Amino acid sequence: MPGVDGIKSFRALLKAALRDYGLRAIDAREISARNEDERARSSSLHPPPTHHGDTTMSAFSERIRNQKTGFFRVSDFEGGERTLTVAHLDEELEVFGETKDVLNFQETGQQLQLNQTNSEWLLDHLGDDPETWPGKKVILYLAPYEYKGEMKQGIRLRLPGTPAPHLVASRPGAASSVLGDGQTRAHPERKDDIDDQIPF
């Protein structure tokens, strides 16, 4: 609209989307009408090639998956673990009416909503200062945990080159996991541990 500072208004919109809905823009670009017309004309003159027979889709699959946004869910790791590079930590974001810490990665627009267990792991293994975390690699994987006598699956973290910890039951309502260094740590029953998967 005339008289509106487009850049300033767009920044305000992005801040409101992040604060109120947990939405983060990972790419923004301006496309003029002329460029859009040229791209449409080029597409009509040079249609995409038609492939016959078996083709590998690994690169395509990886590219599409890396374009996903939103929070990681348990279902994202049913096919296996992922090694990712930490980009930065967003602290105390408003997510669905709750204050959460959110871990961002360089390779994907998807984020990890941190619970108490993963927050403590990051402090223990990457250091007390989140400003030093960017560039460090972590593996996201599924691990079982016990909550109120019921076994569940949650997203957990470990360092590359270390084996996945094993679950060891210690007492009803709690769980222990064998760490990569062979030590055993008891995890008290926590409400936060059920937050691995967004319920929608």
Rosetta blueprint (number, residue, H / E / L):
1 M L
2 P L
3 G L
4 V L
5 D L
6 G H
7 I H
8 K H
9 S H
10 F H
11 R H
12 A H
13 L H
14 L H
15 K H
16 A H
17 A H
18 L H
19 R H
20 D H
21 Y H
22 G L
23 L L
24 R L
25 A L
26 I L
27 D L
28 A L
29 R L
30 E L
31 I L
32 S L
33 A H
34 R H
35 N H
36 E H
37 D H
38 E H
39 R H
40 A H
41 R H
42 S H
43 S H
44 S H
45 L H
46 H L
47 P L
48 P L
49 P L
50 T L
51 H L
52 H L
53 G L
54 D L
55 T L
56 T L
57 M L
58 S H
59 A H
60 F H
61 S H
62 E H
63 R H
64 I H
65 R H
66 N H
67 Q L
68 K L
69 T E
70 G E
71 F E
72 F L
73 R L
74 V H
75 S H
76 D H
77 F H
78 E L
79 G L
80 G L
81 E L
82 R E
83 T E
84 L E
85 T E
86 V E
87 A E
88 H E
89 L E
90 D E
91 E E
92 E E
93 L E
94 E E
95 V E
96 F L
97 G L
98 E E
99 T E
100 K E
101 D E
102 V E
103 L E
104 N E
105 F E
106 Q L
107 E L
108 T L
109 G E
110 Q E
111 Q E
112 L E
113 Q E
114 L L
115 N L
116 Q H
117 T H
118 N H
119 S H
120 E H
121 W H
122 L H
123 L H
124 D H
125 H H
126 L H
127 G L
128 D L
129 D L
130 P H
131 E H
132 T H
133 W L
134 P L
135 G L
136 K L
137 K E
138 V E
139 I E
140 L E
141 Y E
142 L E
143 A E
144 P E
145 Y E
146 E E
147 Y E
148 K L
149 G L
150 E E
151 M E
152 K E
153 Q E
154 G E
155 I E
156 R E
157 L E
158 R E
159 L L
160 P L
161 G L
162 T L
163 P L
164 A L
165 P L
166 H L
167 L E
168 V E
169 A L
170 S L
171 R L
172 P L
173 G L
174 A L
175 A E
176 S E
177 S E
178 V E
179 L L
180 G L
181 D L
182 G L
183 Q L
184 T E
185 R E
186 A E
187 H E
188 P L
189 E L
190 R L
191 K H
192 D H
193 D H
194 I H
195 D H
196 D H
197 Q L
198 I L
199 P L
200 F L
